[in-house]
Structure formats: structure tokens, C-alpha cells
């Protein structure tokens, strides 16, 4: 699926998923980056250009709301009610995907060929 089409299909890209997940509590841009890093144990890093582009898309779709604007540079966002609905739906979709992958690879039966 093309990145630009994800929201048209009510699906989140990985970056959108992490941003919405981080915005359960109100945060500004740098706080979002830090929260994502904390949630992912440092495995996920979203650059500033991507972060602010995605925030704009999420705000346009009313998936996040601007809760505080402190001057021109610092904006604090939080997930909206419709953002929560989409995030919950996407979590279920991701769980189904992971279960499907486990089934295909036979990991549910205890067979693993990757040494884990």
C-alpha cells in the first residue's frame, strides 16, 4: 500500500501508529519523538521532517487535536476520539497479522528455525 493511501483506507503506517500511540497523553514534537523511542526501547526513530508531516496529516483527518499552542514554535497534540477508534482497530489488525505470521511459520506449535 502506498504511504499516501494508508489513511484513505483507514490504516496506519508504522510511523502513524507510533505517533498516535504516543499521543494518548498530550505531547509536543520533541516529546513525541522521546515517547516513541521509550515505547520501542530505542528501536524506532522518526525524524523531524517525517514527524511534522505526519502530524499535519493526522490533524487534517481529525485523528489528533491541537491542545496547546505556546507561541509559533511549540504545539502540543493529543489523540482525538476518532484517532482512538482508528488506533484500536489498527492494533487488532496488527495482532491478526502477527498471529497469521506465527501460524505460517509454525511458531505456535513450538517450531522455530531462527534460534529463538
Secondary structure as GFF3:
##gff-version 3
##sequence-region A 1 116
A	DSSP	three_ten_helix	3	5	.	.	.	ID=ss1
A	DSSP	three_ten_helix	7	9	.	.	.	ID=ss2
A	DSSP	alpha_helix	14	22	.	.	.	ID=ss3
A	DSSP	beta_strand	27	28	.	.	.	ID=ss4
A	DSSP	alpha_helix	29	39	.	.	.	ID=ss5
A	DSSP	alpha_helix	48	60	.	.	.	ID=ss6
A	DSSP	beta_strand	64	70	.	.	.	ID=ss7
A	DSSP	beta_strand	74	79	.	.	.	ID=ss8
A	DSSP	alpha_helix	81	105	.	.	.	ID=ss9
A	DSSP	three_ten_helix	107	109	.	.	.	ID=ss10
###
